[in-house]
Every structure is written in C-alpha cells, then in structure tokens.
Amino acid sequence: MTGPRLGDPAAAGGTFITFEGGEGAGKSTQIARLAATLRARSGRPVCVTREPGGSPRAEEIRAALLDGVAKPYGPFAEALLFSAARIDHLDRLIRPALRRGETVLCDRFIDSTRAYQGAAGGLDPGIVDALERVVVGPTRPDLTLILDLAPESGLARAAGRGARTGQGADRFEAEALDFHVRLREAFLAIAGAEPDRCAVIDASRDPDAVEAAVRAAVASRLPALLPDRPAGAGRSGDAA
C-alpha cells in the first residue's frame, strides 16, 4: 500500500518516511543525517520520531517493553503494548505533523511489528494484520528505507554502543542469533512484497556511503523532497 495521502484525510500534504532494520543497523544515525539534509534543501519542517515512543505515554510503554516486562506474556501481549503506544504516537504526533504538511521521519513503524512479533516472534500473521488495520488504518508510509545488515555485525555494533554508554543489551538485543536471522529475512521479505514502498539500503558500508544511498533512494522515490538546489536559493542571473 502506498502513502498516507491515498485516502487518509489526516495526512494532508505531509510525507511519511520510516526507517527499518535489525539491531545496530544505524537507523538513528541515518535519520539524523537525512533530517539535516531535508531541512536544508526542502524548506519543509521535518519531524523526527521513533517507535515505540514518540509521545510521552508511548515513551513510558517503550521503557517497559525494552525492559522485557511483557516478554513472559508472549508476542501477542507485546504486540498489544506496541499497538497501544502506536495509537498514542499517531494521534498526538504523526498525524498532526502530516496535517501541517511536515515530513515525518520515524525510526521503526509497522514493519517492526511484522518482523519482531510476527515473523521472528511467531505471532500469527492474521493477528498482526488485524492490529495494523485497526491501529494504523490508512496512515501508511510513503517510503520505507530498510537498512540491511548481517545480524552478527549489527549485534556487534549494538554491543559496542552499549559498552560506550554503559547500557546493557535491551530485551530484543539479548535474543539469540537465530531470532535476529529471522528478523533480517522478514524485513527483506517485506521489501520484496512491497517494492513500491520499500527500498533496501546496504548498511554494511561506512556511514557516509549509507547516507549517500539513503539520499539517492529519497531523491528517486520522492523527488519533491530533494530539489537540486537548496530551498530559497536563487538561480544564477535571477533578478533581485
């Protein structure tokens, strides 16, 4: 399904871009870089957010989820908590920003539920689809950038980040390698099933090369967001 402007009156003139991928793929870094580029070149306000989280109530649910509070109750309970956080996030941040015509960049969204609780967690796809229809409705991403990285490399990056910050592995980083292998396969399957919405980015390269690939994907799929010249720049020879 394509972007939120198709049948979603809450989306108005905004653009919704999501970043997906396994642990340690570099989503936060690349979102920050793309946001800076878009602010400089598109002249449109850019909203950066994340899931679970993005609104005060959703951030509270995030803390519980990453602490593993719901894990003993299984993937369905986790999916319900993710859905509760997503409802608040959509209502309080994403849809209002889209109505204002902003570009929304979100670190994880529906595809993470499909991959983490669905394909890797074993939750029935029909349940995942039903939750998605009820919670998300027509507010779908215009573009999803899937940062693809071998699980071993991603987990090593995540462990290095944890060592630098003094934080241990969260509930999902602590899962066994085969869980993360299933995650990667799930994200690639989503990209294969929805090629018009999804673009796969090789995240094994250095951050500058990944940034260039992200920019190229955005420029190709959503050319209005990345004009050749920065917003407000005059042409050579334009009258003052």
PyMOL commands that set and color helices and strands:
alter all, ss='L'
color gray80, all
select helices_A, chain A and resi 27-41+56-66+71-73+75-99+110-120+125-135+151-165+177-193+207-221+223-225
alter helices_A, ss='H'
color red, helices_A
select strands_A, chain A and resi 15-21+46-50+103-107+143-148+198-202
alter strands_A, ss='S'
color yellow, strands_A
deselect
rebuild
show_as cartoon
